[in-house]
């Protein structure tokens, strides 16, 4: 089990105290792990540590619905009198069905999380009716991820579409597209969502960027991970190279098409980052998570299962992982088996973070810490936001399925795990 110490106002509290207090509002959770640089990293001998605050800006659980997919993007203060604004989006989940997302909501903070607005419905990101194969069906935007696009000075959100039956059931086969929208800070609203046009409507009939962490190049070019299901195949992943002019995204090219033949649904929910001159890709699979590496961001080495540095499997399966990237270290955020969490759906809680040895592509077990504790509900759908040179956030909500997970203390809370570095992040840019 990972070692974690809870503090509040410099007083140690027990896990039970933490759970009780978390029902009342924001909670301060400070972890003080000590990290050493490892092989494959260019600044050998340097050390990096952080402290952590855990806050709850919203919660929802009424037996019928809860929040899911909370992810945030920052609009930096670019002029002297500007105030930075962090904008969060999240779906509302209908608990009577499976992956039924009937609306998107938004909230924001202008004091770095001390105070948040009340979540409000975003009409521009609402589901809409489309004719698919001659039938009128609802199509929703979900798995959305806002991220600041430095070159254009715009907050761009990407995700994918979910096409339902007329009865709001998920059915297959179904079309899927990468959806995107641009935030207007003056109106505090998002543009009406659009679909990214792809070159091959047959190969990319079912293709989207749901829950994927993108990387923007200095010239504004976007490296956008997607998953897609070609005819007669299970799901594959690739990196799209896209342009963005502040209003519209356009496909330019895509990289290696990465697949696996292991009797599963294939690969999905890829996320990409860049560290120490190389690109790193983490991928979801039904049996285990995978990792790969690239020199150009488009073409990748053969994938490897995620492992601990002691030779054991990481234990993550059938859910996503994402990157926390600091100039002095690369970290993975994930869930896994083996944490006294057999009662949690697919072992999707607690939410862990650990350092990655970029030479061996293994997770360093001794650096593992808990970012968000387990209270029965799953925490597998989360996001990462670079807030400043000194702070990174991980956002997640308690997904209140299956029925009965609340008996362990979960109540539909939305968490913001604020990672506060002891050294500035040289990779942060506005």
C-alpha positions as a Markdown table, in Angstrom:
| # | Residue | x | y | z |
|---|---|---|---|---|
| 1 | Unk | 0.0 | 0.0 | 0.0 |
| 2 | Unk | 1.3 | 3.5 | -0.7 |
| 3 | Unk | 2.2 | 5.6 | 2.2 |
| 4 | Unk | 0.2 | 8.8 | 2.6 |
| 5 | Unk | -0.2 | 11.3 | 5.4 |
| 6 | Unk | -3.2 | 13.5 | 5.8 |
| 7 | Unk | -2.9 | 17.0 | 7.3 |
| 8 | Unk | -5.3 | 19.7 | 8.0 |
| 9 | Unk | -4.2 | 23.0 | 9.5 |
| 10 | Unk | -0.9 | 21.2 | 10.5 |
| 11 | Unk | -2.8 | 18.5 | 12.5 |
| 12 | Unk | -2.8 | 14.9 | 11.5 |
| 13 | Unk | -6.3 | 13.4 | 10.9 |
| 14 | Unk | -7.5 | 9.9 | 10.3 |
| 15 | Unk | -9.1 | 8.7 | 7.1 |
| 16 | Unk | -12.4 | 8.6 | 8.8 |
| 17 | Unk | -12.0 | 12.2 | 9.9 |
| 18 | Unk | -11.1 | 13.1 | 6.3 |
| 19 | Unk | -14.2 | 11.4 | 5.0 |
| 20 | Unk | -16.5 | 13.1 | 7.5 |
| 21 | Unk | -15.0 | 16.6 | 6.9 |
| 22 | Unk | -15.1 | 16.2 | 3.1 |
| 23 | Unk | -18.9 | 16.2 | 3.3 |
| 24 | Unk | -18.9 | 19.7 | 4.6 |
| 25 | Unk | -16.7 | 21.5 | 1.9 |
| 26 | Unk | -13.2 | 22.0 | 0.8 |
| 27 | Unk | -10.5 | 19.9 | 2.6 |
| 28 | Unk | -6.8 | 20.4 | 2.7 |
| 29 | Unk | -4.8 | 17.3 | 2.0 |
| 30 | Unk | -1.1 | 17.7 | 2.0 |
| 31 | Unk | 1.3 | 15.0 | 0.9 |
| 32 | Unk | 5.0 | 15.4 | 1.1 |
| 33 | Unk | 6.6 | 12.7 | -1.0 |
| 34 | Unk | 10.3 | 12.8 | -1.8 |
| 35 | Unk | 11.4 | 12.1 | -5.3 |
| 36 | Unk | 14.9 | 11.3 | -6.8 |
| 37 | Unk | 15.8 | 11.7 | -10.4 |
| 38 | Unk | 16.1 | 8.4 | -12.2 |
| 39 | Unk | 17.9 | 7.0 | -15.2 |
| 40 | Unk | 16.9 | 8.5 | -18.6 |
| 41 | Unk | 16.3 | 12.0 | -17.2 |
| 42 | Unk | 18.6 | 14.8 | -18.1 |
| 43 | Unk | 19.0 | 16.5 | -14.7 |
| 44 | Unk | 20.4 | 13.7 | -12.7 |
| 45 | Unk | 20.8 | 14.5 | -9.0 |
| 46 | Unk | 18.0 | 17.1 | -8.9 |
| 47 | Unk | 15.1 | 16.4 | -6.6 |
| 48 | Unk | 11.4 | 17.4 | -6.9 |
| 49 | Unk | 8.7 | 17.4 | -4.3 |
| 50 | Unk | 5.2 | 18.8 | -3.9 |
| 51 | Unk | 2.4 | 19.4 | -1.4 |
| 52 | Unk | -1.2 | 18.9 | -2.2 |
| 53 | Unk | -4.6 | 20.5 | -1.4 |
| 54 | Unk | -7.8 | 18.6 | -2.2 |
| 55 | Unk | -10.9 | 20.7 | -2.7 |
| 56 | Unk | -14.5 | 20.0 | -3.6 |
| 57 | Unk | -16.1 | 22.7 | -5.8 |
| 58 | Unk | -19.3 | 20.8 | -6.5 |
| 59 | Unk | -21.2 | 17.6 | -5.7 |
| 60 | Unk | -24.3 | 15.9 | -7.1 |
| 61 | Unk | -26.0 | 12.7 | -6.1 |
| 62 | Unk | -29.7 | 12.4 | -5.9 |
| 63 | Unk | -30.2 | 8.8 | -6.8 |
| 64 | Unk | -30.9 | 9.7 | -10.4 |
| 65 | Unk | -27.8 | 11.6 | -11.6 |
| 66 | Unk | -24.2 | 12.7 | -10.8 |
| 67 | Unk | -21.4 | 14.6 | -12.3 |
| 68 | Unk | -18.8 | 13.0 | -14.5 |
| 69 | Unk | -15.8 | 14.0 | -16.7 |
| 70 | Unk | -14.9 | 17.2 | -14.8 |
| 71 | Unk | -11.9 | 18.7 | -16.7 |
| 72 | Unk | -10.5 | 22.2 | -16.6 |
| 73 | Unk | -8.6 | 24.6 | -18.7 |
| 74 | Unk | -7.0 | 27.9 | -17.8 |
| 75 | Unk | -7.2 | 31.3 | -19.4 |
| 76 | Unk | -4.0 | 32.9 | -18.2 |
| 77 | Unk | -3.8 | 36.6 | -17.1 |
| 78 | Unk | -2.1 | 38.1 | -20.2 |
| 79 | Unk | -2.2 | 41.8 | -19.3 |
| 80 | Unk | -1.4 | 43.7 | -16.1 |
| 81 | Unk | -4.9 | 44.0 | -14.8 |
| 82 | Unk | -6.2 | 40.6 | -16.0 |
| 83 | Unk | -7.3 | 37.9 | -13.7 |
| 84 | Unk | -6.6 | 34.2 | -14.6 |
| 85 | Unk | -9.8 | 32.2 | -15.0 |
| 86 | Unk | -10.0 | 28.4 | -14.7 |
| 87 | Unk | -13.0 | 27.0 | -16.6 |
| 88 | Unk | -14.3 | 23.5 | -15.8 |
| 89 | Unk | -16.8 | 21.5 | -17.9 |
| 90 | Unk | -18.5 | 18.3 | -16.9 |
| 91 | Unk | -21.3 | 16.0 | -18.1 |
| 92 | Unk | -24.3 | 15.1 | -16.1 |
| 93 | Unk | -24.8 | 11.4 | -16.0 |
| 94 | Unk | -28.2 | 9.6 | -16.0 |
| 95 | Unk | -27.7 | 6.8 | -13.5 |
| 96 | Unk | -30.7 | 4.8 | -15.0 |
| 97 | Unk | -28.6 | 3.9 | -18.0 |
| 98 | Unk | -25.1 | 3.2 | -19.2 |
| 99 | Unk | -23.0 | 6.3 | -20.4 |
| 100 | Unk | -26.1 | 8.4 | -20.9 |
| 101 | Unk | -24.9 | 12.1 | -21.0 |
| 102 | Unk | -27.9 | 14.4 | -21.3 |
| 103 | Unk | -26.2 | 17.7 | -20.8 |
| 104 | Unk | -23.0 | 19.6 | -20.3 |
| 105 | Unk | -22.4 | 22.0 | -17.4 |
| 106 | Unk | -19.7 | 24.6 | -16.7 |
| 107 | Unk | -18.3 | 26.4 | -13.7 |
| 108 | Unk | -15.3 | 28.6 | -13.2 |
| 109 | Unk | -13.0 | 30.2 | -10.6 |
| 110 | Unk | -11.0 | 33.5 | -10.7 |
| 111 | Unk | -9.0 | 33.0 | -7.5 |
| 112 | Unk | -7.4 | 29.6 | -8.3 |
| 113 | Unk | -10.0 | 27.5 | -6.7 |
| 114 | Unk | -10.8 | 29.3 | -3.4 |
| 115 | Unk | -14.3 | 30.1 | -4.8 |
| 116 | Unk | -16.2 | 28.6 | -7.7 |
| 117 | Unk | -19.3 | 29.6 | -9.5 |
| 118 | Unk | -22.4 | 27.4 | -9.4 |
| 119 | Unk | -22.5 | 24.9 | -12.2 |
| 120 | Unk | -24.7 | 26.1 | -15.1 |
| 121 | Unk | -26.0 | 24.2 | -18.1 |
| 122 | Unk | -24.2 | 25.0 | -21.4 |
| 123 | Unk | -26.8 | 25.2 | -24.1 |
| 124 | Unk | -24.1 | 25.4 | -26.9 |
| 125 | Unk | -22.7 | 22.0 | -25.8 |
| 126 | Unk | -26.1 | 20.4 | -25.4 |
| 127 | Unk | -27.2 | 17.2 | -27.3 |
| 128 | Unk | -28.9 | 17.7 | -30.6 |
| 129 | Unk | -31.0 | 15.5 | -32.9 |
| 130 | Unk | -29.5 | 14.1 | -36.1 |
| 131 | Unk | -30.8 | 11.8 | -38.8 |
| 132 | Unk | -28.6 | 8.7 | -38.8 |
| 133 | Unk | -29.5 | 5.9 | -41.2 |
| 134 | Unk | -32.9 | 7.4 | -41.7 |
| 135 | Unk | -33.7 | 7.6 | -38.0 |
| 136 | Unk | -33.8 | 10.7 | -35.8 |
| 137 | Unk | -31.5 | 10.1 | -32.9 |
| 138 | Unk | -30.0 | 12.2 | -30.0 |
| 139 | Unk | -26.2 | 12.9 | -30.3 |
| 140 | Unk | -24.4 | 14.2 | -27.2 |
| 141 | Unk | -20.9 | 15.7 | -26.6 |
| 142 | Unk | -19.0 | 13.9 | -23.8 |
| 143 | Unk | -15.5 | 13.1 | -22.5 |
| 144 | Unk | -14.6 | 16.8 | -23.1 |
| 145 | Unk | -11.2 | 18.3 | -22.3 |
| 146 | Unk | -10.6 | 22.1 | -22.3 |
| 147 | Unk | -7.0 | 23.1 | -22.9 |
| 148 | Unk | -5.4 | 26.5 | -23.5 |
| 149 | Unk | -4.1 | 27.0 | -27.1 |
| 150 | Unk | -1.2 | 29.4 | -26.7 |
| 151 | Unk | -0.7 | 30.3 | -30.3 |
| 152 | Unk | -4.2 | 31.6 | -30.8 |
| 153 | Unk | -4.9 | 32.6 | -27.2 |
| 154 | Unk | -8.0 | 30.5 | -27.1 |
| 155 | Unk | -9.4 | 27.9 | -24.8 |
| 156 | Unk | -10.1 | 24.9 | -27.0 |
| 157 | Unk | -12.1 | 21.9 | -25.8 |
| 158 | Unk | -12.0 | 18.5 | -27.5 |
| 159 | Unk | -14.0 | 15.4 | -26.9 |
| 160 | Unk | -16.2 | 13.0 | -28.9 |
| 161 | Unk | -19.8 | 12.4 | -29.8 |
| 162 | Unk | -22.1 | 9.7 | -28.5 |
| 163 | Unk | -25.0 | 8.8 | -30.9 |
| 164 | Unk | -27.9 | 7.1 | -29.0 |
| 165 | Unk | -30.9 | 5.2 | -30.1 |
| 166 | Unk | -34.2 | 7.2 | -30.0 |
| 167 | Unk | -34.6 | 5.7 | -26.5 |
| 168 | Unk | -31.3 | 7.1 | -25.3 |
| 169 | Unk | -29.5 | 3.7 | -25.4 |
| 170 | Unk | -25.9 | 3.2 | -26.5 |
| 171 | Unk | -26.0 | 0.9 | -29.5 |
| 172 | Unk | -23.3 | -0.4 | -31.9 |
| 173 | Unk | -22.3 | 0.1 | -34.6 |
| 174 | Unk | -22.7 | 3.9 | -34.4 |
| 175 | Unk | -20.9 | 6.9 | -35.9 |
| 176 | Unk | -18.5 | 8.8 | -33.6 |
| 177 | Unk | -16.7 | 12.0 | -34.3 |
| 178 | Unk | -14.2 | 14.3 | -32.6 |
| 179 | Unk | -16.2 | 17.2 | -31.2 |
| 180 | Unk | -14.7 | 20.6 | -30.4 |
| 181 | Unk | -15.7 | 24.0 | -29.1 |
| 182 | Unk | -14.0 | 27.3 | -28.3 |
| 183 | Unk | -14.7 | 29.3 | -25.1 |
| 184 | Unk | -15.6 | 33.0 | -25.2 |
| 185 | Unk | -14.4 | 34.6 | -21.9 |
| 186 | Unk | -16.4 | 37.7 | -22.4 |
| 187 | Unk | -19.7 | 35.8 | -22.7 |
| 188 | Unk | -18.6 | 33.0 | -20.3 |
| 189 | Unk | -19.9 | 30.5 | -22.8 |
| 190 | Unk | -18.7 | 28.0 | -25.4 |
| 191 | Unk | -19.3 | 28.1 | -29.2 |
| 192 | Unk | -21.8 | 25.6 | -30.6 |
| 193 | Unk | -19.9 | 22.3 | -30.9 |
| 194 | Unk | -18.5 | 21.2 | -34.2 |
| 195 | Unk | -17.2 | 17.9 | -35.7 |
| 196 | Unk | -13.7 | 17.5 | -37.0 |
| 197 | Unk | -13.8 | 16.4 | -40.6 |
| 198 | Unk | -11.8 | 13.3 | -41.3 |
| 199 | Unk | -10.3 | 12.2 | -44.7 |
| 200 | Unk | -11.7 | 8.6 | -44.9 |
| 201 | Unk | -15.4 | 8.4 | -43.8 |
| 202 | Unk | -15.2 | 4.5 | -43.8 |
| 203 | Unk | -12.0 | 4.0 | -41.8 |
| 204 | Unk | -12.9 | 6.8 | -39.4 |
| 205 | Unk | -16.6 | 6.2 | -39.2 |
| 206 | Unk | -16.2 | 5.6 | -35.5 |
| 207 | Unk | -13.4 | 7.9 | -34.4 |
| 208 | Unk | -13.1 | 10.4 | -31.6 |
| 209 | Unk | -10.9 | 12.2 | -29.0 |
| 210 | Unk | -12.9 | 11.3 | -26.0 |
| 211 | Unk | -10.9 | 11.6 | -22.7 |
| 212 | Unk | -7.6 | 12.2 | -24.6 |
| 213 | Unk | -4.9 | 14.5 | -23.5 |
| 214 | Unk | -3.5 | 16.5 | -26.4 |
| 215 | Unk | -0.2 | 18.3 | -27.0 |
| 216 | Unk | 0.2 | 21.6 | -28.8 |
| 217 | Unk | 3.4 | 22.4 | -30.6 |
| 218 | Unk | 4.9 | 25.9 | -30.4 |
| 219 | Unk | 3.7 | 26.8 | -33.9 |
| 220 | Unk | 0.1 | 26.0 | -32.9 |
| 221 | Unk | -0.1 | 22.6 | -34.5 |
| 222 | Unk | -2.1 | 20.2 | -32.4 |
| 223 | Unk | -1.2 | 16.6 | -31.7 |
| 224 | Unk | -4.5 | 15.1 | -30.9 |
| 225 | Unk | -4.8 | 11.4 | -29.8 |
| 226 | Unk | -7.9 | 9.6 | -31.0 |
| 227 | Unk | -9.2 | 6.0 | -31.0 |
| 228 | Unk | -11.0 | 4.6 | -34.1 |
| 229 | Unk | -12.5 | 1.3 | -35.2 |
| 230 | Unk | -11.9 | 0.4 | -38.8 |
| 231 | Unk | -14.3 | -2.0 | -40.5 |
| 232 | Unk | -13.6 | -5.6 | -39.4 |
| 233 | Unk | -11.2 | -4.6 | -36.7 |
| 234 | Unk | -11.1 | -3.8 | -33.0 |
| 235 | Unk | -10.3 | -0.3 | -31.8 |
| 236 | Unk | -6.9 | 1.3 | -32.7 |
| 237 | Unk | -5.3 | 4.5 | -31.7 |
| 238 | Unk | -3.4 | 7.2 | -33.6 |
| 239 | Unk | -2.2 | 10.8 | -33.3 |
| 240 | Unk | -3.9 | 13.4 | -35.5 |
| 241 | Unk | -1.9 | 16.3 | -36.7 |
| 242 | Unk | -4.3 | 19.3 | -36.8 |
| 243 | Unk | -4.3 | 23.0 | -37.4 |
| 244 | Unk | -6.4 | 25.5 | -35.4 |
| 245 | Unk | -7.0 | 29.1 | -36.3 |
| 246 | Unk | -8.8 | 30.2 | -33.2 |
| 247 | Unk | -12.2 | 29.1 | -34.6 |
| 248 | Unk | -11.9 | 25.9 | -36.6 |
| 249 | Unk | -9.8 | 22.8 | -36.4 |
| 250 | Unk | -8.7 | 21.0 | -39.6 |
| 251 | Unk | -7.1 | 17.6 | -40.1 |
| 252 | Unk | -3.6 | 17.6 | -41.7 |
| 253 | Unk | -2.3 | 14.1 | -41.2 |
| 254 | Unk | -2.1 | 11.3 | -38.8 |
| 255 | Unk | 0.7 | 9.0 | -37.5 |
| 256 | Unk | 1.2 | 5.3 | -37.0 |
| 257 | Unk | -2.0 | 3.3 | -36.5 |
| 258 | Unk | -1.5 | 1.3 | -33.3 |
| 259 | Unk | -3.5 | -1.8 | -32.7 |
| 260 | Unk | -3.5 | -5.1 | -30.8 |
| 261 | Unk | -4.9 | -8.5 | -31.3 |
| 262 | Unk | -5.5 | -9.9 | -27.8 |
| 263 | Unk | -9.2 | -10.8 | -27.9 |
| 264 | Unk | -10.3 | -7.5 | -26.4 |
| 265 | Unk | -12.1 | -4.5 | -27.8 |
| 266 | Unk | -8.6 | -3.1 | -28.7 |
| 267 | Unk | -7.0 | 0.1 | -27.6 |
| 268 | Unk | -8.6 | 3.4 | -26.6 |
| 269 | Unk | -8.3 | 6.7 | -24.8 |
| 270 | Unk | -4.7 | 7.5 | -25.7 |
| 271 | Unk | -3.0 | 10.5 | -24.1 |
| 272 | Unk | 0.2 | 12.2 | -25.2 |
| 273 | Unk | 2.8 | 14.5 | -23.7 |
| 274 | Unk | 6.4 | 15.7 | -24.4 |
| 275 | Unk | 9.3 | 15.4 | -22.0 |
| 276 | Unk | 13.0 | 15.8 | -22.4 |
| 277 | Unk | 12.7 | 16.0 | -26.2 |
| 278 | Unk | 10.6 | 12.8 | -26.6 |
| 279 | Unk | 6.9 | 12.2 | -26.8 |
| 280 | Unk | 5.2 | 9.7 | -24.6 |
| 281 | Unk | 1.9 | 7.9 | -25.2 |
| 282 | Unk | -0.3 | 6.1 | -22.6 |
| 283 | Unk | -3.2 | 3.9 | -23.8 |
| 284 | Unk | -6.2 | 2.1 | -22.3 |
| 285 | Unk | -6.9 | -1.6 | -22.9 |
| 286 | Unk | -9.4 | -4.0 | -21.4 |
| 287 | Unk | -6.6 | -6.2 | -19.8 |
| 288 | Unk | -3.9 | -3.6 | -19.0 |
| 289 | Unk | -2.6 | -0.1 | -19.8 |
| 290 | Unk | 0.1 | 0.4 | -22.4 |
| 291 | Unk | 2.9 | 2.9 | -23.0 |
| 292 | Unk | 5.0 | 3.9 | -25.9 |
| 293 | Unk | 7.5 | 6.6 | -27.0 |
| 294 | Unk | 8.2 | 8.6 | -30.1 |
| 295 | Unk | 10.8 | 11.1 | -31.4 |
| 296 | Unk | 8.4 | 13.0 | -33.7 |
| 297 | Unk | 5.0 | 12.7 | -31.9 |
| 298 | Unk | 3.4 | 10.8 | -34.7 |
| 299 | Unk | 5.2 | 7.5 | -35.1 |
| 300 | Unk | 5.7 | 5.3 | -32.0 |
| 301 | Unk | 7.7 | 2.4 | -30.8 |
| 302 | Unk | 5.9 | -0.9 | -30.2 |
| 303 | Unk | 3.7 | -0.6 | -27.2 |
| 304 | Unk | 4.7 | -2.1 | -23.8 |
| 305 | Unk | 2.5 | -3.0 | -20.8 |
| 306 | Unk | 2.7 | -0.6 | -17.9 |
| 307 | Unk | 4.9 | -2.2 | -15.2 |
| 308 | Unk | 6.3 | -1.1 | -11.9 |
| 309 | Unk | 10.1 | -0.9 | -11.7 |
| 310 | Unk | 10.2 | -4.0 | -9.4 |
| 311 | Unk | 8.8 | -6.1 | -12.3 |
| 312 | Unk | 5.2 | -6.3 | -11.2 |
| 313 | Unk | 2.3 | -5.3 | -13.5 |
| 314 | Unk | 1.0 | -1.8 | -12.7 |
| 315 | Unk | -2.5 | -3.3 | -12.3 |
| 316 | Unk | -4.4 | -0.6 | -14.3 |
| 317 | Unk | -7.0 | -2.1 | -16.7 |
| 318 | Unk | -10.0 | -1.0 | -18.7 |
| 319 | Unk | -9.7 | 2.6 | -17.8 |
| 320 | Unk | -7.6 | 5.6 | -18.7 |
| 321 | Unk | -4.3 | 7.0 | -17.5 |
| 322 | Unk | -3.0 | 10.6 | -18.1 |
| 323 | Unk | 0.2 | 12.5 | -17.7 |
| 324 | Unk | 1.5 | 15.1 | -15.3 |
| 325 | Unk | 4.5 | 16.7 | -16.9 |
| 326 | Unk | 7.0 | 18.9 | -15.0 |
| 327 | Unk | 10.3 | 20.1 | -16.4 |
| 328 | Unk | 12.1 | 17.9 | -13.8 |
| 329 | Unk | 10.0 | 14.8 | -14.0 |
| 330 | Unk | 7.3 | 12.9 | -15.8 |
| 331 | Unk | 4.4 | 11.4 | -13.8 |
| 332 | Unk | 1.5 | 9.0 | -14.5 |
| 333 | Unk | -1.9 | 9.4 | -12.9 |
| 334 | Unk | -3.8 | 6.1 | -12.8 |
| 335 | Unk | -6.0 | 3.6 | -10.9 |
| 336 | Unk | -5.1 | 0.0 | -10.2 |
| 337 | Unk | -5.7 | -3.3 | -8.5 |
| 338 | Unk | -4.2 | -4.3 | -5.2 |
| 339 | Unk | -5.1 | -1.3 | -3.0 |
| 340 | Unk | -7.7 | -3.0 | -0.8 |
| 341 | Unk | -10.2 | -1.8 | -3.4 |
| 342 | Unk | -11.9 | -5.0 | -4.7 |
| 343 | Unk | -15.3 | -3.4 | -3.9 |
| 344 | Unk | -14.7 | -0.6 | -6.4 |
| 345 | Unk | -15.9 | -1.0 | -10.0 |
| 346 | Unk | -12.9 | -2.1 | -12.0 |
| 347 | Unk | -10.7 | -1.0 | -9.2 |
| 348 | Unk | -11.1 | 2.6 | -10.4 |
| 349 | Unk | -10.3 | 4.2 | -7.0 |
| 350 | Unk | -8.2 | 5.6 | -5.3 |
| 351 | Unk | -6.5 | 7.8 | -7.9 |
| 352 | Unk | -2.7 | 7.4 | -7.8 |
| 353 | Unk | 0.2 | 9.4 | -9.1 |
| 354 | Unk | 3.8 | 8.1 | -9.5 |
| 355 | Unk | 6.9 | 9.1 | -11.3 |
| 356 | Unk | 7.9 | 7.4 | -14.6 |
| 357 | Unk | 11.4 | 6.2 | -15.4 |
| 358 | Unk | 11.6 | 7.6 | -19.0 |
| 359 | Unk | 14.5 | 5.3 | -19.8 |
| 360 | Unk | 12.8 | 2.0 | -19.0 |
| 361 | Unk | 9.1 | 3.2 | -19.3 |
| 362 | Unk | 8.3 | 1.9 | -15.9 |
| 363 | Unk | 6.5 | 3.4 | -12.9 |
| 364 | Unk | 8.7 | 3.9 | -9.9 |
| 365 | Unk | 6.7 | 2.2 | -7.1 |
| 366 | Unk | 8.5 | 4.0 | -4.2 |
| 367 | Unk | 7.1 | 7.4 | -5.5 |
| 368 | Unk | 3.4 | 6.3 | -5.6 |
| 369 | Unk | 1.0 | 8.5 | -3.7 |
| 370 | Unk | -2.7 | 8.8 | -3.5 |
| 371 | Unk | -4.1 | 12.0 | -5.1 |
| 372 | Unk | -7.8 | 11.3 | -4.3 |
| 373 | Unk | -8.9 | 8.7 | -1.7 |
| 374 | Unk | -11.3 | 5.9 | -2.3 |
| 375 | Unk | -14.9 | 6.1 | -1.0 |
| 376 | Unk | -16.5 | 3.3 | -2.9 |
| 377 | Unk | -17.2 | 5.2 | -6.1 |
| 378 | Unk | -15.0 | 5.0 | -9.2 |
| 379 | Unk | -12.6 | 7.8 | -10.1 |
| 380 | Unk | -11.4 | 6.6 | -13.5 |
| 381 | Unk | -12.5 | 9.5 | -15.7 |
| 382 | Unk | -10.3 | 12.5 | -14.8 |
| 383 | Unk | -8.3 | 15.3 | -16.3 |
| 384 | Unk | -5.0 | 17.2 | -15.8 |
| 385 | Unk | -4.5 | 20.9 | -16.0 |
| 386 | Unk | -1.3 | 23.0 | -15.9 |
| 387 | Unk | -2.3 | 26.0 | -13.9 |
| 388 | Unk | 1.0 | 27.8 | -13.5 |
| 389 | Unk | 4.7 | 27.2 | -13.2 |
| 390 | Unk | 4.1 | 26.3 | -9.6 |
| 391 | Unk | 0.8 | 24.3 | -9.7 |
| 392 | Unk | -0.9 | 21.4 | -11.6 |
| 393 | Unk | -4.4 | 20.2 | -11.0 |
| 394 | Unk | -6.0 | 16.8 | -11.4 |
| 395 | Unk | -9.8 | 17.0 | -11.5 |
| 396 | Unk | -12.2 | 14.0 | -11.0 |
| 397 | Unk | -15.6 | 13.2 | -9.7 |
| 398 | Unk | -17.2 | 10.3 | -7.9 |
| 399 | Unk | -19.1 | 8.3 | -10.5 |
| 400 | Unk | -22.1 | 7.0 | -8.6 |
| 401 | Unk | -22.5 | 3.6 | -10.3 |
| 402 | Unk | -23.1 | 0.8 | -9.5 |
| 403 | Unk | -26.0 | 1.3 | -7.1 |
| 404 | Unk | -24.8 | 1.0 | -3.5 |
| 405 | Unk | -21.3 | 2.5 | -3.9 |
| 406 | Unk | -22.4 | 5.3 | -1.6 |
| 407 | Unk | -22.4 | 3.0 | 1.4 |
| 408 | Unk | -18.6 | 3.5 | 1.6 |
| 409 | Unk | -19.0 | 7.3 | 1.9 |
| 410 | Unk | -19.1 | 8.6 | -1.6 |
| 411 | Unk | -21.6 | 11.4 | -2.4 |
| 412 | Unk | -20.9 | 12.5 | -5.9 |
| 413 | Unk | -18.2 | 15.0 | -5.0 |
| 414 | Unk | -16.1 | 16.7 | -7.7 |
| 415 | Unk | -12.5 | 16.9 | -6.6 |
| 416 | Unk | -9.7 | 19.3 | -7.5 |
| 417 | Unk | -6.3 | 17.8 | -6.4 |
| 418 | Unk | -4.0 | 20.8 | -6.4 |
| 419 | Unk | -0.3 | 19.8 | -6.8 |
| 420 | Unk | 2.0 | 22.6 | -5.7 |
| 421 | Unk | 5.5 | 22.1 | -6.8 |
| 422 | Unk | 8.6 | 23.1 | -4.8 |
| 423 | Unk | 10.4 | 24.0 | -8.1 |
| 424 | Unk | 8.9 | 26.0 | -11.0 |
| 425 | Unk | 7.8 | 23.9 | -14.0 |
| 426 | Unk | 9.9 | 25.1 | -16.9 |
| 427 | Unk | 7.6 | 23.5 | -19.4 |
| 428 | Unk | 4.6 | 25.7 | -18.5 |
| 429 | Unk | 3.7 | 28.2 | -21.1 |
| 430 | Unk | 0.9 | 30.7 | -21.7 |
